[in-house]
């Protein structure tokens, strides 16, 4: 970031020195406007209580996404950044997607400014602000992380093929084909967070549960079907029946070409990460969960809340689970996995400033509507 900003400052000084100072204000305004997207997602990390929750969310996102970076032949990429936003539910914004609609109100002043907001440089996961006060809700980060796995590993066609050839009736195949990406994300979250994720869905989707499932045409499967899918994916019991169990099996069985031949269970299951139900009982007795991964600790906290909401508050389960996850973090940074060099950022800064070169479309001071 320092290198990127340094490139911008050097560019501005050069223009002020060679008589092009009139070009600087619009460029700086657009740069600030684009930077607001990142500033709003980074500054809360300077507030201790918010930083702790976001650090925990990052740990869950890393548990899901980190194994992708260890796959043979995978180029280093930035993992998702988790941030609070005014969105009503968690959302994933893919790497390379346009994010002008996510910028603060006020508009971009130049056409080049709009172009600068056309490609998000790293994946982002947004969660509602209230998630900061209800730790179990953070299990939804696992679902959004799975969307980034699908995008960055190019799994879309493979997921679609698995669902459409799962053996569902033709009329149901058409529906599940449309929901394939969301079904994949729910299955991944269920592998990481087990049955706790299904119970979270029950809590979050309860107002929407009674719908006509046969004619449901939303972007996600019907709420109750999502719960059944998550339970089937978490339990993998032979007794599980129904179309959700068929879809879960299709997504879980066999390795993915885009994942180097690994199954989702092989990719996402943390080795020996602990007993979640026993961890929930320990948390409700005022003890650490004893689990050994972010997903397992958060799942234990979620089960504790679902089992005994009053005891969850009485024993400060949420805050103690946050402490436990943060103690599990390794020392140092993860730059050894995602390698970046200062000159790369400087080049990116120069390119961004070039894109922000102010060439007004309708006069020198008329803003262009976003």
PEWOKA-V726065 format. One record per run of one state. SS is the DSSP state (helix for helix, strand for strand, loop for the rest). FROM is the first residue (numbers start at 1). LEN is the number of residues. If there is no record, write none. Layout:
{{SS	FROM	LEN} {SS	FROM	LEN}}
This chain:
{{loop	1	1} {helix	2	16} {loop	18	3} {helix	21	26} {loop	47	1} {helix	48	22} {loop	70	11} {strand	81	5} {loop	86	5} {strand	91	3} {loop	94	6} {helix	100	3} {loop	103	8} {helix	111	6} {loop	117	7} {strand	124	5} {helix	129	5} {loop	134	1} {helix	135	18} {loop	153	3} {helix	156	9} {loop	165	5} {helix	170	9} {loop	179	1} {helix	180	14} {loop	194	1} {helix	195	14} {loop	209	14} {helix	223	13} {loop	236	7} {helix	243	10} {loop	253	4} {helix	257	3} {loop	260	4} {helix	264	5} {loop	269	7} {helix	276	9} {loop	285	9} {helix	294	14} {loop	308	1} {helix	309	6} {loop	315	2} {helix	317	12} {loop	329	13} {helix	342	14} {loop	356	15}}
